[in-house]
Amino acid sequence: MSPRATAAQPTLRRRLIGVAALMSGLAALLFVVVGHLLLDAATGTTLDRVLRERADAVAAGVRTDDAGRLQVPEVLLTPGVVVYDATGRAVAGSPPPAEQRLFAELATSTEPVDRSRDDRYQARALPFTTPDGAAGVVVVSEPRDPYESGESTALLISLTAGALLVAVSVGVAAWTGRRALAPVAAMAATAQEWSSTDLERRFGLGPPTDEIRALGATLDGLLGRVAGAIRAEQRLTAELAHELRTPLTVLHGTLDLLALRADLDEETREDVAEMLAATRTMAATMTSLLDLARSGGGSTEGLCAAPAMVAEAVRFSDDADRVALGPVPDVLLRVPGALAVRALAPVLANALRHGDAVELTGTLEGDLLRLRITDDGPGVTAAPEDLFIPGHSGAGSTGLGLPLARRVARSVGGDVVAAASPPTGGAAFDVLLPLASD
C-alpha cells in the first residue's frame, strides 16, 4: 500500500492542522463571546453614568423665582431633558414625541428610577429639592442606538480578529507541520523506492538533532542489522548449495551409469529413472539458490528477451512436449536471463506434475510482463498462500519449487501468485517480471 494517506485516512499533518483550527476557533469564539458580554455590560454602565450625570447636573441648576416657580437655565435644557414640578406638570423642556408616555410615567417619581422603552431609549427620573425647598423631578433620556452601533462595530472587529486568529493559527500549524514532518515524508518516499535487494540503502537524515532524526538514526541502525542478517543467510545458502552440489553430481553420475546397465529389471529401471528425476530437480534447486545468493539476493543488472527466456524455461522442463506455448510479447525484461528462467521453471514443473496439459501465455500489464501458466489438473485445494510456504506440499513433492520461484521473482522486482482457477478446472499461476525501461 502506498504511504500516501487517502481521504478516509487523513495524514498526521492534516490532523495537526485540524486540531489547530479547532482550538484556535474555540479560542476565537470564546474571545468574541466574552468580549461581547463585557462590551455589552460596559455599554450599559456608560449609558447609566451619562444619564445620572445629566440628571444630577440639571437638578443642581434648577432654581425658583419670587413666585416660587421652578426656573431652569436654557443651557441645561438639551434634547431629552424635561423638568416637572411636584404635581407632575412640565415646567421646562419637552419630551421627544416617541417618549412622551415614558416621560409621563416618570414625571411623578418619588425616588430615582431607571427605565427603558423597546430597548431603543434609556431614561432616568431624579426627584430633587431646590435650596428654597421647592420639589420637582428631572427626567432625562438617551437613545441606545449610538451606543449599540459602537457595540456592533466592536463585535464585527472581534469577529474579524477571531477569523484572522484562526487563519494565522492554521497557517502556522501548516508551515510548522510541513517543516517538522518533512523528514518523515522523505523517509516514506525513500522506503517506497526500496526493493528487497537495496541492502545498503539508509534514510540518512543526519545527526539526531530532534526526535524524528533520532528515529531515522535508529531505523538506519536496525536496517544495518537486518542487512547483516540477510548477508549471513545468503552466505550460508551459497555455501550449503555449493557443498551439496558435488555429492549430488556424483550421485547423478552414478545413477546415469546405473541406468545404462542392461541387466536391470523393469522395476529397478523405473526406480533409477525416478531417482534421476529427483536429482535433476535437486540440481535445479541448488543452481537457483546459488544464482540467487551470488547475485546478492537478486539483481536487476542485465536484460533478457521474453520469448527466448520462456523457450529456455520450457526446454528446462522434463516434458516440454506437454506445454502449449501461447503468444508471448516480444519485450525485454529487466532481469538476468538465468534468474528469469529460475523464476518460471519451478512453476512450469509444478503444473506438469499436477496436469496432463499445460498452457503458457504472456500479456503486458503496465511495467510488468504477466506469464500465466494453467494446467488441467485437480486444481488448488489448499489456501493459495499456503502453496508458497517452504516445505508445504499436498502431492508428495519437496514443497520448495513455488516458494523458491516466488523468492527469485521478488528478488528482481517481480512476483509469483496464484490466479483464479480456469472455468474448465485446473490451476493457474502468474509469474510477474519487470520490463526494461525504454
N, C-alpha and C positions, 0 to 999 in steps of 0.2 A: 504494500500500500504506500502510496506517496505520502511524504511527510507533510505535505501541504494540507491544512485543515479544510474541511468542507464547510458549507454554510451551516449544516447541522452540528458541526464541531468547531466552534469559534476558536481562534488562536488565543494564546495567552496574552498577546499584545492587545487584541480586541477586548478581551475580558478586563484587562487593566484599564483600557480607555473607558469601557462601560462603567467600571467601578468609580473612576474619577468623575465621569459625567454625572453619575447618580449622587455621589457625595457632594460634589460642588452644586448640583441642582438643589439638593436638600438644604445645603447651607445658604444658597441664594434665596430659596423660598422662606426659610426661617428669618433671614435678614429682612426680606421685604415685609413679611407679616408683622414681625416685632417692630420694625421701623414704622410701618403704617399705624400700628396701635399707639406707639409712643407719639407719633406726629399728631394723631387724632386727639390724644389726651392733651398735648401741648397746645393744639389749636383751641380746644375748649377752655383751657386755662387762660390763654391770651385773650380770648373774647370776653371771658368773665372779668378779667382785670381791666380791660378797656371800658366795659360798661360801668364797673364800680368806680373807676377814676372819673369818668364823665359825670356820673350821678353825684359823687362827692363834690366835684368842682361846682356844679350848678347849685346844689343845696347850700354850699358855703357862700355863694354870691347873691342869694336871694335876700332882699330887704323889704321893709314895709314903709309906706308913705304916712303922711299925717292922718289919713283917714283909716289907717290900719290895713290897707290893701297891699297884697304882695307885689313887689316890683322886682323884675328880673332884667339884668343888663342884656342889651341886644347881642353883645359879643358871646354870651353863653347860649343863645338860642340857635344852636346849629340844627341841621335837619335831624329829625328823630328825637327831639327833646321837647317835652311838654311839662309845664308846672301846673299843678292843681292845688286849689285851696282845700280847707278842711272839709268842705261839703262835696268835693269831687268835681268842682267846676274848673274848667281850664282857664287859667289867668294869663298864660304866656305860652306861645308856641302852638303848633297844631300837629296832630298825629298824621303820619302818612296814610293815604286812603286805604291801603291794604292792611293796615294795622289798627284801624280805629276800634274794632271790637276788643282787641287785646289791650289797648291803652285804657278803654273804658273799664275793663275788668280790674286793672291795676290802679285806677285813679283813687280808690278809697282804701288802699292797703295801709295797714297799721304797723307793719314790720317789713324789713327788706325782703323782696321776693324776686326770684329769677324765673322767667318763663320763656318758652319758645313757641313758635307757631309754624306748623307744617315744615319744621326743620329748615325754614328759609330765613327766619328772623329770630333774634335773641333779644329779650327785653328785661329791664331791671327797674323795679319800683323801690324808691327810697324815701320813707317818711322823714320829715325834718321839722325843726322849730327854729324860727329866726331869733336873733338876740332880743327882739321886742316881745317874744312869746307867741308870735303867730305861727300856726301849724300849716303844713302842706305836704304834698307828695310830688317828688320828681320822678318822671318815667322817661327812661332813655332806651333806645333800641339800636341795634346794629344788624345789617344784613349778613347772613352767613356765607353768601356766595364768594366774596373776595377771599375769605379765609379757606373755604373748601377748594377754591380754584388753585390756591397755592398748595393745598394738600394733594390735589390730583396731580399737579406738576411734580411735586416731590415723589409721589408714588410712581409716576412714569419714569422719573430719573432712577428710582430704586430698581424698577423692573429692567431698565436698560443696563444698569450696572450689574444686576444679577445675571443677565444674559451674557454680558461681556465676561463676567467671572467664570461662568460655565465654559464659554468658548476658549478662554485663556487656559483654564484647567485641562480641558480636553486636548488643546494643542500642546501644552507642556507634557501631559501624560503620553501623547502620541510620540512626541520627539524623544522623551526620556525612554519610553519603551523601545523605540526603534534603535536608539543608541545602545541601550542596555542589552537588548536581545539580539543585536547584530551578530555577535559570536555564535549564538545558538543557531541562527539561520545559516551561518556559514558552515557550522558543524553538520547540520541536516543536509545541506546541499553537497558537502563533501562525502558524507556517508552514502547518499543516494548514488553517487557516481562510482563507488567502490564495487569491485567484484570479489569473489572468493579467493582470487589469486593476488590481490593487492596487499601482500603481507607487509610491505614496507611503508604503506601509507599511514600518515598520522594527521591528527587535527592541526597540530602546530599553532596554537593560539598565543604562544609566547609565555613569558613568566607568569605565574599565578598571582596576578595583582588584585584579582577580585574573585568572587565565588564562582562565576561562570568559567573564567580561565583556569581556576583551580580544578573544576570539574573536567575541563578539557585535558589538563595535565594528567589527572587521574585516569581518564579513559585512554590516553596515549600509553600510559604505563600498562594498563590492562591489555591493550592491543599488542603491546610488545610481548607480554607473557603468552597471549594466545598464539601469536606468530611463532614463538619459540616452541610451543607445544605442537603446532602443525608441522613445523620443520622436523621435529623429532619423530613424529609419526610418519612423515614422508621418508625419512632416512631408514626407519625401521622397516617400512613396507618395501623399499627398494632392496634393502639387504636381505630380507626374507625371500623376496621373489628371486633375487639373484642366486641365493644359496640353494633354493629349491629347483631352479631350472636345470642344474647339472644332473642330479639324480633322476629328475623327470625325463631328461633327454636320454639318459642311459636306459631307463625303463621303457621308453617309447621305442628306442632302437632294438632292444631285446624282444619286445613284442612283435616288431616288424619281422625280425629274423624268425621268430617262432611261427608267425603266420605263413612264412614261405615253406615250412616243412610239409612234406607230402604225406606223412604218416599220421596226421591229426584226424581224429574222427570228427563228424559234423558238429557234435555238441561242443567239443573243445574249441573247434574253429570259431563257432559263434561266440564263445566266451572270450576268446582272444580279440575278435572284432569289437566286442563291447568294451573291452579294456583299452583298445587302441582309440576308440571314440572318446572314452573318458580322459585319456592322456592328452588327446588333441584339445579337448575343452579346457583342461587344466593348463596346458601350454598357452592357449589363447588368453586365459585369465591372467597368467603370470606376465605375459607380454603387455597386456593392458595396464597392469599395476606398475610395471617398470616404466612404461611410457608416461603414465600419469605422474609417477614420482620424479622421474628425470626432468619433466617439464616444470617442476616446482609447484605441483598441484594443479596444473593446467596452463596452457599457453595459447595466446591468440596471435602469436608471431608465425605467420605462414598462411598460405591460401591453398584452396583446392577446388577443382571443378566438381559441382554437384553430381552430374551424370557419371563421371569417371569414378568418383568416390562410391556411389551407390553400386555400380557394377563390380567394384572391388569387394564391397561388403557381401554382395550376393555370391561371388566366386569363393569367398572365405567360408561360406556355409557348406554343410555336408551334402545337402540335397538342393543344389541350385536349380535343378530342373523342375522343382515343385514351386518355385517362386515366379509368379506372374508379375513382370515388371511393367508398371504403367508409366504414363508421362511424368518426367522429372524436369523442372525448369533448368535451362542451361545457364546457371549463375555460378558466381564464385562465392565460396564460403570463407569467412574469416576464421578458419580453423585449419590446423595442420591436418593433412590427409590421414595420417596414421591414427590420430585421435578421433577424427570423424568416423573412421571405419570401426574403431573400438566402441564408439557410442552406438552405432547402428547394428553391428553384427550380433551382439547378445540378444537384441530384441527380435531379430530375424530368427535366430536359433530357438528362442522361446516359442515363436509362432510355429516353426517347423516341428517342434517337439509335440505340440498340442493339436495341430491340424494337419489335414492332408494337402490342402491347397492354401497358398499364401499369396497375398497381393500387396504390392508396394507402389504407392503413388506419392507425388510431391506437389505441393502448392505453396505459393508465396503469401505470407501474411505480415505486412509491414516490413520490418528489417529482419525477419526470420524466414527460414525455409522449414515448412512442416512436412515431414515424411511420415505418412500413415501406413502402418503395417496391420493388415487384417488377416484373420485365419478363419477356417470353418470348423474349429474345434468346439468343445463343450462350453466355451465361454468362461468368464470370470465369476467364480462363486464366492470368493473372499472379498473383503473390503479392498478397493483399488490400492489404497496407500499401503496395505499390508504386503503387497507384492514387492514393494521396494525396501522392505526390511531385510537386511542381510541374514541369510540362513532360513528365511521363511519360504516354504515351497509346499505345494499341495500335490506334486506329481513325482516325487521321488528324486528330484534334482538337488543340486547343492544350494539353490536359492541365492546364488551370488550374481547371476547374469544380469537381471534387471537392475538391482542396486548398483552394480558396477557401471552399467550403461548410463544410469542417471548421474552418477558421480562424475563420469568422464564428460558427459554433455554439460553439466552445470559448471564444470571447471573451465569451459571455454565460452560461457555465456549463454548456453542453451538449456535444454531440459528434456526429460523423458517422462511422459504422463500417460495414464490410462484414459482412452477415449470411450465414448459411448459405444456400446455393442452394435454391430450392424443389424439391420432389420431381419436378415436371413439367419442370424445367430453367429456364434463365434465370439472372438475377442478382437479388440482394436487397441493399438498403442501408437502414440505420436512421438516422434523424435524431432525436437526443435533445435535448429542450428543457426547461428547468426550469419547474415550475409556480409560480404565485404563491402565497405563503403565505396561510393563512386570516386 
